[in-house]
Amino acid sequence: MKPDPATLFAAGAGIVALAAIVAGFLVIGSPREIRRETLDRIRANDLAAISQAITAYRLTHEQLPARLDELILATHGATPRFHLKDPAGRAYAYAITGPYSYELCAEFDTASAAPAAGATADRRALFARHGRGRHCFAQEARPPARR
């Protein structure tokens, strides 16, 4: 019995479609991996915004906040641009390490790629570079130079 041309075409199209799906996963990663990378971007953005809020707090109050929740109180009812917990519900860690220095830590699901050559040293780029697991970032919030 000779296979029907329509059946051969359908089988061939199915194989091509399956190959395209597999190739897509190989190129862009699985949906699970993409989700992990997205959550890590949210963590990095939160840490950058927290760092900016700490700097603003330091300038206003002439000291670092004792706890991160003081940043929420300092917004005076305005909605902050950051969260104190990551998307998985884990609290970001904060520790004062000196009069102007502190450390922010988060648990990352993926290791970030190496930064591109000539990448800017802004806060978001700094927090976007991390390994998998717990990673801490040393920061400073110095007062402005006096003239």
N, C-alpha and C positions, 0 to 999 in steps of 0.2 A: 504494500500500500504506500503510495507516494504522498508526502505531507502537502497539505493545502498551502498555497502561497500566502494567504492571509494569516495562517497559523505561524508560518515561518517569520513573517514580518512582525507579528505581535511578540513572538519570542525574542527576536533580535532587538526590538524596541525596548523590551523589558530589561534585557541584558545591558543595553546602552544606558538606560535610566539608572539601573543599579550601580553601574560603573561611575556615572556622574555623581551620585550621592556619596559613594565611597571616596571619590577624588575630592569632593567638597569637604568632607570631614578631615581628610589629610591636609588640605590647604588651610582651612580656617579653624579647624579644631571641632571637637564635639560640642553640642549644645551645653553640656555640663561644664566643659572647660571655658567656654565663652561666658557663662554665668559667673564662674569663679573670678575671671578677669574683670568682669563688670563690677562685682562686689568689691574687689580690691581697688578699683578706680574710685568707687564711692568712699572707701576707707581713706584713701590718699587725699581726696578732696575734703573730707571732713577734717583730717589732721591739718591740712593747710589752712582751712577756715578757723579752726581752733587756735592755731598758732597766731594768726592775724588778730583774733579776739584777745589773746593773751597780751600781745604787744599793745593793743589799744587800752586794755585794762591797766597795764603797767604805766602807760603814759598818763592815764587819768588818776590812778590811785597811788602812784609812786611806789608800788610794790607789786610783786607777782601775786596772783590769786592763790589762796591756800589750797583750794579744790576747784575742779573744773565747773562744778555747779554754780560757783560764784559768777561765772561768765554769763550764765542764764539770768541771774538776778540783776546783773549790770546792764542788761538790755532794756530794763524798765518797761516790760510788757511787749516790746517788739519781738517779732519772731526771729530767733537766731538763724544764721545761714548754715548751721552745722548741727550734728547730733552728738550726744555724749556716749552713745552706744553704736556699735557697728551694725550692719544689716543682719547679722546673726544674733544680735542681742548682747554681745560681749562689750563691756565698758572699755573705753579707751583708757590707757594708764597715763598718769601724769605725776611727775615727781620734780620738786624743786631741787636743783643741784648746786645753786649758788645764789648770790644776791640778784643777779640778772639772768641766770641760766636755769634751764629746765629741760626735761626730757618728756617726749610724747611717745607712747608705744601702742602698737596694734598687732593683732594676729592676722597675718595674710595667708590666703589660700594658695597663691601662686608666687613664683619668683618673677620679677619684672625683667624685661629685656634690658640689655645695656643701653644707656642713653645715647642718643644720636650725637655725632660729632658736632660741636658748636651749639649744643642745646643750652638754652638759657638757664640760669641758676635761680629761677623764681621758686616760690614756695611749693607750688604744685609739682614742678619737676623734681624738686628735692624729695618730696614724700612719695613720688611715683617710683623711685628707685628703692627696691627692697627685695629681700629674700623671702622664701616660703617660711611660714611660722611666725613666731614673735619677733618683731623688729622695732628697735627704739631709735629715735631721732633726737640728737642733742641740739638744742636751740638756745638763742639768746634774745632778750628783750631789753636792750640797753636804753638808758635815757638819751635824749638828743644831746649832742655836744654843746657845751656852753661857749658863748663868744665873749 
